[in-house]
Amino acid sequence: MAGFAGGALASAVTLAGGLGLVGSAVDMNALRKELRIASEAIESKTGASSMTTLAVGVGFLPFIAELEEALPVVAEFKPVVVWLFATKELDHYAEWATAMRKVSPDTKIWVQVGSVAAARHVARTAKPDVLCIQGANAGGHGFERGTGIISLVPEVFDTLAREGFSHIPLVASGGISDGRGVAAALALGAQRVVIGTRFLAADKVIVHTKYQAAVLEAQDGGQMTTRSKLFDHLGSPNIWPEVYDGRSLAVQSHKV
Ligand SMILES: Cc1cc2nc3c(=O)[nH]c(=O)nc-3n(C[C@H](O)[C@H](O)[C@H](O)COP(=O)(O)O)c2cc1C
Protein backbone atom coordinates (compact mmCIF):
# COMPACT_ATOMS: atom_id res chain seq x y z
CA MET A 1 0.00 0.00 0.00
CA ALA A 2 2.27 2.74 -1.32
CA GLY A 3 2.02 5.83 0.85
CA PHE A 4 0.06 3.96 3.55
CA ALA A 5 2.19 1.01 4.62
CA GLY A 6 5.51 2.21 6.00
CA GLY A 7 8.17 0.58 8.15
CA ALA A 8 6.22 0.87 11.41
CA LEU A 9 3.17 -0.99 10.08
CA ALA A 10 5.15 -3.56 8.11
CA SER A 11 7.41 -4.44 11.03
CA ALA A 12 4.42 -4.68 13.40
CA VAL A 13 2.73 -7.13 11.01
CA THR A 14 5.88 -9.23 10.77
CA LEU A 15 6.43 -9.18 14.53
CA ALA A 16 2.82 -10.32 14.99
CA GLY A 17 3.50 -13.40 12.86
CA GLY A 18 2.54 -12.20 9.39
CA LEU A 19 4.65 -10.77 6.61
CA GLY A 20 4.53 -6.99 6.52
CA LEU A 21 5.05 -5.14 3.25
CA VAL A 22 6.36 -1.59 2.82
CA GLY A 23 4.70 0.02 -0.20
CA SER A 24 6.62 2.30 -2.52
CA ALA A 25 5.94 4.47 -5.53
CA VAL A 26 8.73 6.63 -7.01
CA ASP A 27 10.65 8.09 -4.08
CA MET A 28 13.42 5.63 -3.24
CA ASN A 29 14.81 7.78 -0.42
CA ALA A 30 11.42 7.69 1.28
CA LEU A 31 11.49 3.89 0.86
CA ARG A 32 14.98 3.71 2.39
CA LYS A 33 13.74 5.70 5.37
CA GLU A 34 10.80 3.33 5.92
CA LEU A 35 13.01 0.25 5.56
CA ARG A 36 15.37 1.65 8.19
CA ILE A 37 12.38 2.07 10.52
CA ALA A 38 11.33 -1.55 9.85
CA SER A 39 14.84 -2.87 10.27
CA GLU A 40 15.38 -1.07 13.60
CA ALA A 41 11.97 -2.16 14.95
CA ILE A 42 12.61 -5.81 14.09
CA GLU A 43 16.17 -5.74 15.39
CA SER A 44 15.18 -4.15 18.68
CA LYS A 45 12.53 -6.83 19.28
CA THR A 46 14.36 -9.90 18.01
CA GLY A 47 18.04 -8.95 17.85
CA ALA A 48 17.93 -10.34 14.32
CA SER A 49 20.74 -8.29 12.81
CA SER A 50 22.53 -11.42 11.60
CA MET A 51 19.65 -12.49 9.34
CA THR A 52 20.52 -12.58 5.64
CA THR A 53 17.26 -10.86 4.70
CA LEU A 54 15.14 -8.14 6.26
CA ALA A 55 11.90 -9.73 7.48
CA VAL A 56 9.56 -7.42 5.62
CA GLY A 57 8.70 -7.22 1.94
CA VAL A 58 8.88 -4.24 -0.39
CA GLY A 59 6.14 -3.47 -2.89
CA PHE A 60 7.03 -1.85 -6.21
CA LEU A 61 4.78 -0.53 -8.94
CA PRO A 62 6.99 -1.14 -11.99
CA PHE A 63 4.95 1.07 -14.30
CA ILE A 64 6.12 4.15 -12.38
CA ALA A 65 9.21 3.03 -10.48
CA GLU A 66 12.61 3.04 -12.19
CA LEU A 67 14.22 -0.39 -12.03
CA GLU A 68 17.71 1.15 -11.89
CA GLU A 69 16.69 3.20 -8.84
CA ALA A 70 14.92 0.31 -7.10
CA LEU A 71 17.81 -2.17 -7.44
CA PRO A 72 20.28 -0.45 -5.07
CA VAL A 73 17.57 -0.29 -2.37
CA VAL A 74 16.91 -4.02 -2.67
CA ALA A 75 20.66 -4.75 -2.75
CA GLU A 76 21.15 -2.69 0.42
CA PHE A 77 18.22 -3.96 2.53
CA LYS A 78 17.66 -7.44 1.07
CA PRO A 79 13.94 -7.60 1.89
CA VAL A 80 12.62 -11.13 2.27
CA VAL A 81 10.07 -10.42 -0.48
CA VAL A 82 9.88 -8.11 -3.48
CA TRP A 83 6.24 -7.66 -4.41
CA LEU A 84 5.47 -6.50 -7.95
CA PHE A 85 2.16 -5.16 -9.16
CA ALA A 86 1.18 -3.16 -12.25
CA THR A 87 3.51 -3.13 -15.23
CA LYS A 88 2.94 -1.51 -18.61
CA GLU A 89 3.54 -4.92 -20.23
CA LEU A 90 3.23 -8.34 -18.60
CA ASP A 91 6.75 -9.20 -19.79
CA HIS A 92 8.21 -6.48 -17.57
CA TYR A 93 7.67 -8.71 -14.51
CA ALA A 94 10.34 -11.08 -15.82
CA GLU A 95 12.77 -8.21 -16.32
CA TRP A 96 12.20 -6.96 -12.77
CA ALA A 97 12.31 -10.45 -11.25
CA THR A 98 15.59 -11.35 -12.94
CA ALA A 99 17.25 -8.09 -11.95
CA MET A 100 16.03 -8.30 -8.33
CA ARG A 101 17.22 -11.90 -7.97
CA LYS A 102 20.65 -10.88 -9.24
CA VAL A 103 21.16 -8.21 -6.57
CA SER A 104 19.50 -10.15 -3.73
CA PRO A 105 19.39 -13.91 -4.40
CA ASP A 106 17.59 -14.75 -1.13
CA THR A 107 14.73 -12.35 -1.85
CA LYS A 108 11.54 -14.06 -3.02
CA ILE A 109 9.54 -12.56 -5.88
CA TRP A 110 5.79 -12.22 -5.43
CA VAL A 111 3.67 -10.94 -8.31
CA GLN A 112 0.05 -9.84 -7.97
CA VAL A 113 -2.19 -10.56 -10.97
CA GLY A 114 -5.94 -10.54 -11.56
CA SER A 115 -6.71 -13.03 -14.32
CA VAL A 116 -6.02 -16.58 -15.41
CA ALA A 117 -4.22 -15.32 -18.53
CA ALA A 118 -1.92 -13.04 -16.54
CA ALA A 119 -1.20 -15.75 -13.95
CA ARG A 120 -0.24 -18.19 -16.70
CA HIS A 121 1.91 -15.64 -18.54
CA VAL A 122 3.75 -14.50 -15.42
CA ALA A 123 4.26 -18.09 -14.22
CA ARG A 124 5.95 -18.89 -17.53
CA THR A 125 8.04 -15.77 -17.92
CA ALA A 126 8.89 -14.30 -14.50
CA LYS A 127 8.93 -17.60 -12.59
CA PRO A 128 7.61 -15.98 -9.42
CA ASP A 129 8.13 -17.64 -6.04
CA VAL A 130 4.51 -16.77 -5.20
CA LEU A 131 1.57 -15.51 -7.24
CA CYS A 132 -0.98 -13.30 -5.53
CA ILE A 133 -4.40 -13.62 -7.12
CA GLN A 134 -6.30 -10.37 -6.68
CA GLY A 135 -10.09 -10.48 -6.88
CA ALA A 136 -12.44 -7.65 -7.79
CA ASN A 137 -13.40 -6.92 -4.18
CA ALA A 138 -9.90 -5.62 -3.44
CA GLY A 139 -9.48 -2.08 -2.20
CA GLY A 140 -7.05 0.23 -3.97
CA HIS A 141 -5.95 -0.36 -7.53
CA GLY A 142 -6.91 -3.50 -9.34
CA PHE A 143 -8.32 -4.70 -12.61
CA GLU A 144 -11.18 -3.02 -14.42
CA ARG A 145 -12.19 -6.42 -15.79
CA GLY A 146 -12.15 -9.06 -13.10
CA THR A 147 -14.04 -11.31 -10.79
CA GLY A 148 -14.00 -12.27 -7.13
CA ILE A 149 -11.57 -14.75 -5.66
CA ILE A 150 -14.32 -17.35 -5.26
CA SER A 151 -14.17 -18.18 -8.96
CA LEU A 152 -10.76 -16.72 -9.83
CA VAL A 153 -8.54 -18.62 -7.38
CA PRO A 154 -9.81 -22.13 -8.29
CA GLU A 155 -9.62 -21.32 -12.00
CA VAL A 156 -6.04 -20.09 -11.68
CA PHE A 157 -5.15 -23.04 -9.44
CA ASP A 158 -6.48 -25.61 -11.91
CA THR A 159 -4.92 -23.91 -14.92
CA LEU A 160 -1.48 -23.68 -13.31
CA ALA A 161 -1.68 -27.29 -12.13
CA ARG A 162 -2.61 -28.45 -15.64
CA GLU A 163 0.28 -26.55 -17.17
CA GLY A 164 2.95 -27.74 -14.75
CA PHE A 165 3.13 -24.76 -12.41
CA SER A 166 1.60 -26.32 -9.31
CA HIS A 167 4.87 -25.62 -7.46
CA ILE A 168 4.01 -21.89 -7.41
CA PRO A 169 2.01 -21.18 -4.24
CA LEU A 170 -1.02 -18.93 -4.56
CA VAL A 171 -2.08 -16.30 -2.08
CA ALA A 172 -5.48 -14.64 -2.39
CA SER A 173 -6.36 -10.97 -2.00
CA GLY A 174 -9.54 -8.95 -2.21
CA GLY A 175 -12.20 -8.51 0.42
CA ILE A 176 -10.56 -10.64 3.12
CA SER A 177 -10.70 -9.08 6.55
CA ASP A 178 -11.06 -11.86 9.11
CA GLY A 179 -10.72 -15.57 9.74
CA ARG A 180 -13.79 -16.46 7.71
CA GLY A 181 -12.21 -14.93 4.60
CA VAL A 182 -8.94 -16.74 5.33
CA ALA A 183 -10.74 -20.08 5.69
CA ALA A 184 -12.59 -19.47 2.41
CA ALA A 185 -9.39 -18.57 0.56
CA LEU A 186 -7.66 -21.71 1.84
CA ALA A 187 -10.61 -23.82 0.67
CA LEU A 188 -10.34 -22.21 -2.79
CA GLY A 189 -6.71 -23.29 -3.18
CA ALA A 190 -4.74 -20.38 -1.76
CA GLN A 191 -2.02 -21.08 0.78
CA ARG A 192 -2.10 -17.65 2.44
CA VAL A 193 -3.99 -14.37 2.10
CA VAL A 194 -3.12 -10.74 1.56
CA ILE A 195 -5.00 -8.08 3.48
CA GLY A 196 -4.94 -4.40 2.56
CA THR A 197 -8.04 -2.39 3.47
CA ARG A 198 -8.31 -3.72 7.01
CA PHE A 199 -4.92 -2.21 7.80
CA LEU A 200 -6.27 1.26 7.04
CA ALA A 201 -7.73 1.00 10.55
CA ALA A 202 -4.35 0.26 12.16
CA ASP A 203 -2.58 2.66 14.53
CA LYS A 204 0.62 2.42 12.55
CA VAL A 205 -0.77 3.06 9.07
CA ILE A 206 0.16 6.37 7.41
CA VAL A 207 -3.21 7.96 6.75
CA HIS A 208 -5.12 11.18 7.41
CA THR A 209 -7.44 10.81 10.40
CA LYS A 210 -10.47 11.91 8.33
CA TYR A 211 -9.69 9.30 5.68
CA GLN A 212 -9.37 6.64 8.38
CA ALA A 213 -12.62 7.73 10.01
CA ALA A 214 -14.46 7.54 6.67
CA VAL A 215 -13.20 3.99 6.10
CA LEU A 216 -14.21 2.97 9.61
CA GLU A 217 -17.68 4.46 9.20
CA ALA A 218 -18.33 2.66 5.93
CA GLN A 219 -20.85 -0.16 6.05
CA ASP A 220 -22.38 -2.34 3.36
CA GLY A 221 -19.16 -2.28 1.36
CA GLY A 222 -20.68 -3.15 -2.00
CA GLN A 223 -22.83 -0.04 -1.77
CA MET A 224 -20.40 2.35 -0.12
CA THR A 225 -17.44 1.53 -2.38
CA THR A 226 -17.16 1.49 -6.13
CA ARG A 227 -14.62 0.67 -8.81
CA SER A 228 -13.68 3.61 -10.99
CA LYS A 229 -10.86 5.57 -12.62
CA LEU A 230 -12.13 8.85 -11.22
CA PHE A 231 -9.21 9.51 -8.87
CA ASP A 232 -6.69 8.56 -11.53
CA HIS A 233 -8.10 11.22 -13.84
CA LEU A 234 -8.43 13.97 -11.24
CA GLY A 235 -5.73 16.62 -11.34
CA SER A 236 -3.48 15.11 -14.00
CA PRO A 237 -3.63 12.66 -16.89
CA ASN A 238 -4.16 9.07 -15.74
CA ILE A 239 -0.72 7.42 -15.60
CA TRP A 240 -2.02 3.93 -14.77
CA PRO A 241 -1.91 1.32 -17.57
CA GLU A 242 -5.30 0.94 -19.28
CA VAL A 243 -6.38 -2.30 -17.57
CA TYR A 244 -6.37 -0.82 -14.04
CA ASP A 245 -9.01 1.03 -12.10
CA GLY A 246 -9.46 1.22 -8.33
CA ARG A 247 -11.92 0.48 -5.57
CA SER A 248 -12.53 3.34 -3.17
CA LEU A 249 -15.30 4.80 -1.06
CA ALA A 250 -18.03 6.20 -3.28
CA VAL A 251 -17.61 9.78 -2.10
CA GLN A 252 -19.34 12.99 -3.20
CA SER A 253 -16.96 13.33 -6.20
CA HIS A 254 -18.46 10.18 -7.72
CA LYS A 255 -21.91 11.68 -7.62
CA VAL A 256 -21.37 14.97 -9.44
C1 LIG B 1 -5.24 2.03 0.24
C2 LIG B 1 -4.68 0.92 -0.59
C3 LIG B 1 -3.50 1.11 -1.29
C4 LIG B 1 -2.98 0.08 -2.07
N1 LIG B 1 -1.80 0.28 -2.72
C5 LIG B 1 -1.22 -0.75 -3.37
C6 LIG B 1 0.10 -0.60 -3.91
O1 LIG B 1 0.73 0.45 -3.80
N2 LIG B 1 0.63 -1.66 -4.54
C7 LIG B 1 -0.02 -2.86 -4.63
O2 LIG B 1 0.53 -3.79 -5.17
N3 LIG B 1 -1.28 -3.00 -4.16
C8 LIG B 1 -1.88 -1.99 -3.51
N4 LIG B 1 -3.13 -2.17 -2.98
C9 LIG B 1 -3.89 -3.43 -3.25
C10 LIG B 1 -3.40 -4.58 -2.40
O3 LIG B 1 -2.25 -5.13 -2.99
C11 LIG B 1 -4.42 -5.72 -2.28
O4 LIG B 1 -4.70 -6.27 -3.54
C12 LIG B 1 -5.74 -5.32 -1.66
O5 LIG B 1 -5.57 -4.41 -0.61
C13 LIG B 1 -6.45 -6.58 -1.15
O6 LIG B 1 -7.81 -6.36 -0.94
P1 LIG B 1 -8.42 -5.73 0.40
O7 LIG B 1 -8.07 -4.28 0.36
O8 LIG B 1 -9.87 -5.98 0.27
O9 LIG B 1 -7.80 -6.41 1.56
C14 LIG B 1 -3.67 -1.15 -2.19
C15 LIG B 1 -4.85 -1.34 -1.45
C16 LIG B 1 -5.35 -0.33 -0.67
C17 LIG B 1 -6.62 -0.57 0.11
The ligand as an SDF file (V2000), in Angstrom:
LIG
                    3D

 31 33  0  0  0  0  0  0  0  0999 V2000
   -5.2370    2.0320    0.2420 C   0  0  0  0  0  0  0  0  0  0  0  0
   -4.6760    0.9180   -0.5950 C   0  0  0  0  0  0  0  0  0  0  0  0
   -3.5010    1.1150   -1.2950 C   0  0  0  0  0  0  0  0  0  0  0  0
   -2.9800    0.0830   -2.0740 C   0  0  0  0  0  0  0  0  0  0  0  0
   -1.7960    0.2840   -2.7190 N   0  0  0  0  0  0  0  0  0  0  0  0
   -1.2170   -0.7510   -3.3680 C   0  0  0  0  0  0  0  0  0  0  0  0
    0.0960   -0.6000   -3.9110 C   0  0  0  0  0  0  0  0  0  0  0  0
    0.7270    0.4530   -3.8020 O   0  0  0  0  0  0  0  0  0  0  0  0
    0.6310   -1.6610   -4.5430 N   0  0  0  0  0  0  0  0  0  0  0  0
   -0.0250   -2.8550   -4.6310 C   0  0  0  0  0  0  0  0  0  0  0  0
    0.5280   -3.7860   -5.1700 O   0  0  0  0  0  0  0  0  0  0  0  0
   -1.2770   -3.0040   -4.1620 N   0  0  0  0  0  0  0  0  0  0  0  0
   -1.8760   -1.9910   -3.5070 C   0  0  0  0  0  0  0  0  0  0  0  0
   -3.1290   -2.1720   -2.9790 N   0  0  0  0  0  0  0  0  0  0  0  0
   -3.8860   -3.4260   -3.2470 C   0  0  0  0  0  0  0  0  0  0  0  0
   -3.4020   -4.5770   -2.3970 C   0  0  0  0  0  0  0  0  0  0  0  0
   -2.2460   -5.1340   -2.9870 O   0  0  0  0  0  0  0  0  0  0  0  0
   -4.4210   -5.7200   -2.2840 C   0  0  0  0  0  0  0  0  0  0  0  0
   -4.6960   -6.2710   -3.5410 O   0  0  0  0  0  0  0  0  0  0  0  0
   -5.7370   -5.3220   -1.6570 C   0  0  0  0  0  0  0  0  0  0  0  0
   -5.5740   -4.4120   -0.6120 O   0  0  0  0  0  0  0  0  0  0  0  0
   -6.4460   -6.5760   -1.1540 C   0  0  0  0  0  0  0  0  0  0  0  0
   -7.8060   -6.3580   -0.9370 O   0  0  0  0  0  0  0  0  0  0  0  0
   -8.4170   -5.7300    0.4030 P   0  0  0  0  0  0  0  0  0  0  0  0
   -8.0730   -4.2790    0.3590 O   0  0  0  0  0  0  0  0  0  0  0  0
   -9.8700   -5.9830    0.2680 O   0  0  0  0  0  0  0  0  0  0  0  0
   -7.8010   -6.4150    1.5620 O   0  0  0  0  0  0  0  0  0  0  0  0
   -3.6690   -1.1490   -2.1870 C   0  0  0  0  0  0  0  0  0  0  0  0
   -4.8450   -1.3410   -1.4490 C   0  0  0  0  0  0  0  0  0  0  0  0
   -5.3530   -0.3270   -0.6730 C   0  0  0  0  0  0  0  0  0  0  0  0
   -6.6210   -0.5690    0.1100 C   0  0  0  0  0  0  0  0  0  0  0  0
  1  2  1  0
  2  3  1  0
  2 30  2  0
  3  4  2  0
  4  5  1  0
  4 28  1  0
  5  6  2  0
  6  7  1  0
  6 13  1  0
  7  8  2  0
  7  9  1  0
  9 10  1  0
 10 11  2  0
 10 12  1  0
 12 13  2  0
 13 14  1  0
 14 15  1  0
 14 28  1  0
 15 16  1  0
 16 17  1  0
 16 18  1  0
 18 19  1  0
 18 20  1  0
 20 21  1  0
 20 22  1  0
 22 23  1  0
 23 24  1  0
 24 25  2  0
 24 26  1  0
 24 27  1  0
 28 29  2  0
 29 30  1  0
 30 31  1  0
M  END
$$$$
